[in-house]
């Protein structure tokens, strides 16, 4: 019989009512987990993280220190959110104009990495295993496996699922140097073939 590991929540963290937190998840110092959010199993929520109402976090997600994940954001399994990265949820915020009913959705797909201090402007999708460089400002959808950097973020290459930059041959084939997994670049899109 397997043992179920309860979430570990630091005493300084605040977890509101109606939150779902999966087994094995750890929530560290000074976090605020707000009402109605869902956090999967085996996640690590670093110090001083805020997860807003109704946010959905998948399994095995790593959220580093000082990140605020606002309503409208969905992170699928195995996502990495680097220290102090930023999400938005309203395109045209004004202090005097309430926009609570106008939150735009942001989807971070399975295995994606968002680097330290990157900003993700709302209403976009970050593709599977995409890699957003530190300090990048994402203002559009990012394809699966894409490597983007800068402000505004521009694609400069492709990344493997193990986080290595891929070098494609003349036939559009590449191999991850760590895993040996093979990738194919066709029509401006990358797929894993093994």
Secondary structure, 3 states (H helix, E strand, C coil): CCCCCCCEECCCCEECCCCEECCCCEECCCCEECCCCEECCCCEECCCCEECCCCEECCCCEECCCCEECCCEEECCCCEECCCCEECCCCCCECCECCHHHCCCEEECCCCEECCCCEECCCCEECCCCEECCCCEECCCECCCEEEECECCEEEEEECCCCCECCCCCCCEEECCCCCCEEEEECCEEEECC
